[in-house]
Amino acid sequence: AIMVGNGVGARHGILFKTAASLESAGRVEIVALDKTGTITQGEPEVTDLLPAPGVTEDELLRLANALEQRSEHPLARAVVRRAAGMDAPEVTDFRAVPGNGLTAELDGQKLAGGNLAFVQSLAAIPQETQDRAARLAEQGKTPLFFAKNGELAGTIAVADEVKETSAGAIAALRSLGVDVRMLTGDNRVTAEAIARR
């Protein structure tokens, strides 16, 4: 039974380190799945560019590109892909604040990018912009806020499509009595929108 179970698992891309691991898998009550790359495709794309008044889309994208070049986050890679072909000046004093965002300097100007709470601690974000970002999150998009010298430069929304197989796999686990949870660093509204799909 162990050999057959290992063989079936291997055909489906599942490798068990030991026979005991395979046996204990039958007693699993809760499964936690990472959102990005497990439930979703893992290839987020920029969906919306919302510059602040007096800022052009190109200026917002150029600022975001300069800041995100040094980040390894999947959402940063989406911004960099969207800005392909634009010059990306080298920033200094780059800092990543896990789960929040990024800060850096460019030609003496202080740049910041990240989630609402983080950027709001560094720049004023009008209620209208916050409301617009909330509507994007309800659509399953992740709003990223960008500021320069303490002033909002704009918002860039990024979305990662749910894999076609995710809903079926989650339904199959639930039919076996397994409690399925999603883990994500995304904001709650976006996470709930993804969970509804």
GICOR-V549656 format. One record per helix or strand of 2 or more residues. SS is the DSSP state (A for helix, B for strand). FROM is the first residue (numbers start at 1). TO is the last residue. If there is no record, write none. Layout:
ss;from;to
SS;FROM;TO
SS;FROM;TO
This chain:
ss;from;to
A;2;11
A;19;25
B;30;34
A;35;39
B;45;51
A;57;68
A;74;82
B;92;97
B;101;106
B;109;114
A;116;120
A;127;138
B;142;148
B;151;159
A;166;175
B;179;183
A;188;195
